[in-house]
Amino acid sequence: MADVLIAGGGPAGLSAALAVAERGLMPLVVDPSGGRGFDRWDMLAPGAAQIMERLGLSPVVHRAHRVTRVLSRWGPNSHGGAPDLDVYGWSIDRRDLADAMVDRVSDNRIHTGR
């Protein structure tokens, strides 16, 4: 029996499931896609790397593209970067992230359903 029901098997839902499992509770993730099938790239904030590493997703972080400068779509001026960091964020293949998260969830015996 599950202690926590999580609706949605995307990155947020699977991250929540991993965090809940870390605390000794049994989550149940319900998602019609099974957490897979994403076909795009996502931009993650600089602090996301530390969270992903804590959740056991270091390999995904190491494959992500570091974004150190973001250009305005309205001109050549940069929006700048995060203060005191050498990275503005991370550009990550959502399929790679989803696959790694689903594998990590399976490794932790977290139940998923559709």
Phi, psi and chi 1 to 4 in degrees:
 res  aa     phi    psi   chi1   chi2   chi3   chi4
   1 MET       -  141.8  174.5  176.9 -104.9      -
   2 ALA   -84.3  146.0      -      -      -      -
   3 ASP   -89.5  -30.4  -62.2  -47.9      -      -
   4 VAL  -137.1  131.6  177.6      -      -      -
   5 LEU  -100.4  127.5  174.9   65.8      -      -
   6 ILE  -117.8  120.7  -61.6  171.3      -      -
   7 ALA   -92.6  113.4      -      -      -      -
   8 GLY   114.6  125.7      -      -      -      -
   9 GLY  -109.3   25.1      -      -      -      -
  10 GLY   -79.7 -170.4      -      -      -      -
  11 PRO   -56.0  -40.9  -27.7   35.8      -      -
  12 ALA   -66.9  -45.8      -      -      -      -
  13 GLY   -65.5  -42.4      -      -      -      -
  14 LEU   -70.2  -34.6  -64.5  178.1      -      -
  15 SER   -63.3  -42.2  -66.3      -      -      -
  16 ALA   -62.1  -41.6      -      -      -      -
  17 ALA   -62.6  -42.8      -      -      -      -
  18 LEU   -64.4  -41.9  -70.5  168.5      -      -
  19 ALA   -65.8  -39.7      -      -      -      -
  20 VAL   -64.5  -43.9  164.7      -      -      -
  21 ALA   -64.3  -35.8      -      -      -      -
  22 GLU   -57.5  -30.3 -100.2 -176.9    6.2      -
  23 ARG   -91.5    9.2  -73.7  158.9 -179.6   79.4
  24 GLY    86.1    8.9      -      -      -      -
  25 LEU   -99.5  158.1  -61.2  171.3      -      -
  26 MET  -103.3  107.7  178.7   59.6   70.3      -
  27 PRO   -87.3  155.0   29.4  -31.3      -      -
  28 LEU  -123.3  119.8  170.8   61.7      -      -
  29 VAL   -99.8  125.4  178.9      -      -      -
  30 VAL  -115.2  121.7  179.3      -      -      -
  31 ASP  -157.3  129.2 -178.9   65.9      -      -
  32 PRO   -64.5  -26.0   15.2  -22.4      -      -
  33 SER   -89.9   -7.3   73.5      -      -      -
  34 GLY    71.8   15.1      -      -      -      -
  35 GLY    82.8    4.4      -      -      -      -
  36 ARG  -120.6  174.8  -62.2 -172.2 -168.6  -98.7
  37 GLY    96.3   13.0      -      -      -      -
  38 PHE   -82.0  137.9  -56.4  107.6      -      -
  39 ASP  -131.7   67.7 -170.1   18.9      -      -
  40 ARG  -165.4  176.5   66.1  174.8 -170.8 -131.3
  41 TRP  -107.2  146.4  -74.8   73.6      -      -
  42 ASP  -117.7  153.5  -79.4  -23.7      -      -
  43 MET  -106.5  124.2  179.7   75.3  167.3      -
  44 LEU  -109.3  146.3  -57.8  176.4      -      -
  45 ALA   -66.6  158.0      -      -      -      -
  46 PRO   -54.1  -39.7  -24.5   32.6      -      -
  47 GLY   -70.8  -12.8      -      -      -      -
  48 ALA   -64.4  -29.2      -      -      -      -
  49 ALA   -60.8  -43.7      -      -      -      -
  50 GLN   -65.7  -39.2  -68.4   86.9    0.9      -
  51 ILE   -66.2  -44.6  -65.8  167.4      -      -
  52 MET   -64.6  -39.0  -70.0  177.8   65.7      -
  53 GLU   -64.2  -40.2  -72.5  176.8   -2.1      -
  54 ARG   -63.8  -32.2 -173.6  177.2   61.1   76.4
  55 LEU   -84.6    5.8  -65.9  174.2      -      -
  56 GLY    83.5   23.7      -      -      -      -
  57 LEU  -111.1   29.1  -61.6  166.0      -      -
  58 SER   -53.9  -42.3  -64.8      -      -      -
  59 PRO   -57.9  -35.5  -25.4   34.7      -      -
  60 VAL   -67.0  -40.9  177.0      -      -      -
  61 VAL   -61.9  -41.3  173.7      -      -      -
  62 HIS   -69.1  -23.9  -64.6  -66.2      -      -
  63 ARG   -89.1  -13.8  -71.1 -170.3  -61.3  -90.3
  64 ALA   -70.1  158.2      -      -      -      -
  65 HIS   -94.1  125.1  -60.7  -79.2      -      -
  66 ARG   -73.9  132.7  -67.7  177.3   39.7 -174.6
  67 VAL  -107.2  113.7  177.5      -      -      -
  68 THR  -106.1   -7.7   57.0      -      -      -
  69 ARG  -154.5  136.5 -175.8  173.4  178.3 -157.9
  70 VAL  -119.7  126.2  176.6      -      -      -
  71 LEU   -94.3  143.3  -61.4  177.7      -      -
  72 SER   -66.5  140.1  167.9      -      -      -
  73 ARG   -75.0   -8.9   66.8 -174.1  -87.9 -178.4
  74 TRP  -101.7    0.2  -56.7  110.7      -      -
  75 GLY   174.3  179.9      -      -      -      -
  76 PRO   -81.3   -2.2   30.6  -35.4      -      -
  77 ASN   -73.8  138.2  -63.0  -30.0      -      -
  78 SER   -80.8  144.4  171.2      -      -      -
  79 HIS   -78.6   -8.0  -73.4  -61.9      -      -
  80 GLY    89.8 -170.1      -      -      -      -
  81 GLY  -127.6 -179.7      -      -      -      -
  82 ALA   -72.5  138.0      -      -      -      -
  83 PRO   -61.3  136.8   -2.0    4.8      -      -
  84 ASP    62.7   17.3  -57.3  -38.0      -      -
  85 LEU  -125.1  151.7  -63.5  173.4      -      -
  86 ASP   -91.5   12.9   63.4  -11.6      -      -
  87 VAL  -142.2  139.9   64.4      -      -      -
  88 TYR   -85.2  -30.8 -175.2   86.0      -      -
  89 GLY   174.4 -165.8      -      -      -      -
  90 TRP  -130.2  132.4  -57.3   90.9      -      -
  91 SER  -101.8  123.7  178.3      -      -      -
  92 ILE  -135.0  139.5 -170.0  164.0      -      -
  93 ASP   -70.5  118.2 -178.2  -22.0      -      -
  94 ARG   -62.5  -32.8 -173.0  106.5 -178.6 -113.5
  95 ARG   -65.1  -42.0  -73.1  174.6  -64.1 -168.1
  96 ASP   -62.6  -44.9 -173.1   27.8      -      -
  97 LEU   -62.6  -47.0  175.6   59.4      -      -
  98 ALA   -61.7  -44.7      -      -      -      -
  99 ASP   -60.7  -45.6  -71.8  -13.1      -      -
 100 ALA   -64.6  -39.5      -      -      -      -
 101 MET   -69.2  -41.3  -67.0 -174.0   91.9      -
 102 VAL   -63.8  -41.1  168.0      -      -      -
 103 ASP   -63.3  -42.8  -69.4  -15.1      -      -
 104 ARG   -65.1  -41.3 -175.1   81.0  175.7  115.6
 105 VAL   -61.6  -43.2  162.2      -      -      -
 106 SER   -63.6  -40.5  -64.4      -      -      -
 107 ASP   -60.3  -30.5  -68.6  -13.3      -      -
 108 ASN   -93.1    8.6  -78.2  -80.0      -      -
 109 ARG    57.0   36.8  -63.1 -171.8  176.3  126.3
 110 ILE   -84.2  132.6  -64.8  170.7      -      -
 111 HIS   -84.2  137.8  -59.7  -74.1      -      -
 112 THR  -126.3  154.5   59.3      -      -      -
 113 GLY  -150.4  167.9      -      -      -      -
 114 ARG  -112.3      -  -65.6  175.7 -171.1 -133.3
